Amino acid sequence: MASIPKQKVAVIGGGGNVGASTAFALIAKGVPAEVLLVDLSDKAALGQALDISDASFTMPGTCRQASFKEAGQADVIIVTAGA
């Protein structure tokens, strides 16, 4: 069985509630993508990514914390960062 190539979706501001909710919604809807959470607070993005990964282990998408450089290479970039 051939694997479906995953697209990369970056969520800037992924350490916050809106960014984490957006990332989880993408995965919960079954979007086969690697969701990259990026935030000024690396700890917040990492914590949200770990929580989402734990909650979505049976779904086709994956979630992880990433850098701004990695986010720049994503196929889709969603900005949820506040002012």
Secondary structure, 3 states (H helix, E strand, C coil): CCCCCCEEEEEECCCCHHHHHHHHHHHHCCCCEEEEEECCCHHHHHHHHHHHHHHCCCCCCEEEECCHHHHCCCCEEEECCCC
